[in-house]
């Protein structure tokens, strides 16, 4: 994994502002972080070039589009290529994660109703055992992420050994 770029306080503030509102103009962003428009534009370009900012997208209200249910689907061990193919063929899959542990996959899906949920989950049941949880609410989504600070990184708890 490449070494993360060195970010100063301005870069960190720019990241926070862009994550809060990616549509902010460079002039307004400069005002918010107390830099000139050319200076903030150059810093944003460097963050993009370094891969720190990898894209911009709209956050969509799924309920407003008619998706009444969001769910997490855990998929047990299955042939990787078959699961990837099914994910690609299933537009209801919002996020898909290949993970360690008892399950091999964790999928976030959006569906219209329970019948639609059953239809989508059935596609994955044909590949492996699944377990589904309906999301009731999401107290945190799209959390802004900033560079880790050394003072926030706690050392692991060490067991005391007796001599």
Secondary structure, 3 states (H helix, E strand, C coil): CCCCCCCCHHHHHHHHHHHHCCCCCHHHHHHHHCCCHHHHHHHHHHHHHCCCCCCCCCCCCCHHHCCCEEEEEEECCCCHHHHHHHHHCCCCEEEEEECCCCCCEEEEEEECCHHHHHHHHHHHHCCCCEEEEECCCCCCCCCCCCCCCHHHCCCCCCCCCCC
